[in-house]
Amino acid sequence: MKIDIILAGVGGQGILSIAAVIGEAALNQGLFMKQSEVHGMSQRGGDVQSNLRISDQAIYSDLIPTGKADLVLALEPMEALRYLSFLSVDGWLVSNSVPYVNIPNYPEEEKLQESISGFQRKVILDVDSIAREAGSVRAANMVLLGAASPFLQLDYSGLEQAVRHIFGRKGETVVELNLKALSMGKAIAEQVLKP
Amino acid sequence: MNKLLLLGDEAVAQAALDAGISGVYAYPGTPSTEITEYIQSSDKAQKENIHRAWSANEKTAMEAAMGMSFAGKRSMVCMKHVGVNVAADPFMNSAISGIVGGLVFVAADDPSMHSSQNEQDSRFYGRFAMIPVLEPSNQQEAYDMAYQAFELSEKLGFPVMLRITTRLAHSRSGVIRREERAQNELHFSDDPRQFVLLPVNARQRYKRLLAAQQDMQAISEASSFNTFLPGKDMSKGIIACGIAYNYLMENFQDGCPYPVLKIGQYPLPKEAVAQLLESCDQLVVLEEGYPLVEEMIGGLLNVGNKVTGRLSGILPRDGELNPDIVAAAFGLKTTKLYEKPEVVMPRPPALCQGCGHRDMYDALNAAIADYGERAKVFGDIGCYTLGYLPPFRALHACLDMGASITMAKGAADAGLEYAVAVIGDSTFTHSGMTSLLDAVYENTPITVIISDNEVAAMTGGQDSPGSGRLEAICAGLGVEPEHIRSLLPLKKNHDEMVRVIKEEINYPGVSVIIPRRACIHTLKRKKTASNEN
């Protein structure tokens, strides 16, 4: 088993909390993992990415080679497209649909949609709205993770367990909110995957 | 023992704690910051009162670490690569004096300049000082090497450098710990001359360093961190240093067909290199950073171009390595199915919305708008360096920590009418104070803006040792009290700020303006932390 994931977003959006849940679930299943992060200057509103690699064999490179990623998981649609060249033949794109506009030359929505719609294997969803429905916009990351869960080759219960552990110190209400957000994201992906 | 999921930086920190350090000394700098932060948040460090406060700069950090070693205890000193330049004086001399308590010097290099102004390779410093350098390829090795480096340092009587790079520093993986070792007892050198580097003593100490080179070489030859992996295809022999080994093996998942010498400890193991060179048609050197090893083996002339790498051109001369670059060096094809669509725009970092630096730059730009080429603004290292970018376009220089003030001074000496320096609070106490003293000494007409957000913000909000005493420091250095002006950088104070800046840049002497407002990120984090507790 081997899965290579590129997590993408804008500095401050919190892609690392998604990586933390996946990472913990993977370690609990006794898998190897490597996860490289971006710290420093780019975190100030720039594009950030994390390479997350999970395998039942030892992993060499901290970075995923071009054309080898199984999944690009993005909190922002233009950031999702930035890493398209890393996707493999069977790779999936799972992304938030809502742009984060903090640059003057951000592309027009229409052109962005056009670019995304040209790609077949994808789950695009408005994670903020769904998180609000689940109870709070703060659970948006878990909606995205839920939408990615069918592609992760990890037990869904393992992801739930990691959510419980990571959010546990914030109390049961926060845990339940995040679990609900996770399952709502998962439901949307399953809808897309239906034959 | 259970695996811990650690960043490379954290693995180094955990190893130091397990190896029984009595103190870590450091100034924050990407990608080294998380080493010290990990120790600061460790229960063990608190319980045993292991020294872990930030130092004013890398030089003071290195000197304090030497003091701890003088007193017989183990110490670690950590910095980013350009910090090694700041610490270079005590660093070079630490190899002359040698150590008593084990001293590990961690240099975190930043190839590709993710967060730096150059990509210098600290292995050169290790070679320059003639001390052993360890270079891990993964998080477990980072742990093991840091742990063993203290023993090696005490065995040899010299500091040992641990060199890591951004990718390893900021990547997480499982790490297995070793046995915890107690701290050293306070004890001193048997030789009263050891740390007194008067020429008469220093000449003796230097001879001792030269004599020790043989031991260091012998230890490297036998080191388990330098390993040979046989291969059948002798058309190429590969030398893979540190993390470069990972990118090689990523491309040869089922085993590398060529013989590989994996390097993790310097000086280079001469015998193993010679054997590989003789048995193969061509040598491929994979190293993260400058072509140090390639140049050492190939020499000046590299007759027959037998040694290849970054210098020969099979790999790029600059920037970080990755699996694709290494694949190309072996003629392996990568599969790229999709191109990045043209709609994707670059998204450079920017000053946060609501940041006080923004208000400072708006006011500064307005204050000097009329002066055109007669005004230049000298920047410094920190978040506020982003003032160079649109919409501010406020900076004309940024060289190194503290250079804003001294470059402004030099330009004023040359005849520039309005020389303005912009420096952060932490950078000012790191290296700006002596610069200011130079200006005060000659009463050079410069205006220094210390944009104070009360933390080292770019690296994540570490304490700034000058917090709460910047005015006192400037007055103490001799700046006239009426030309030390404190401001609150807010939109509503824009007009007042413009007026004050105009007044001070027209004063023909040294003035200091201190716009002060806490970093909004640090405030937010503190609020979250207090809500959770």
Interface residues (C-beta under 8 A of the other chain):
Chain A: V10 G11 G23 E24 L27 F32 M33 K34 Q35 S36 E37 V38 H39 G40 M41 S42 Q43 R44 G45 G46 D47 N51 I59 Y60 S61 D62 L63 I64 P65 T66 G67 K68 M78 E79 L81 R82 Y83 L84 S85 L87 S88 V89 N102 I103 P104 N105 Y106 P107 K111 L112 E114 S115 F119 R169 K170
Chain B: K3 L5 L7 T30 P31 T33 E34 H114 S115 R167 L168 H170 S171 R172 S173 G174 I243 Y245 N246 Y247 M249 E250 N251 Q253 N322 P323 D324 A327 T334 T335 K336 L337 Y338 E339 K340 P341 V343 V344 M345 P346 R347 P348 P349 A350 L351 C352 C383 L386 P390 M458 T459 G460 E532
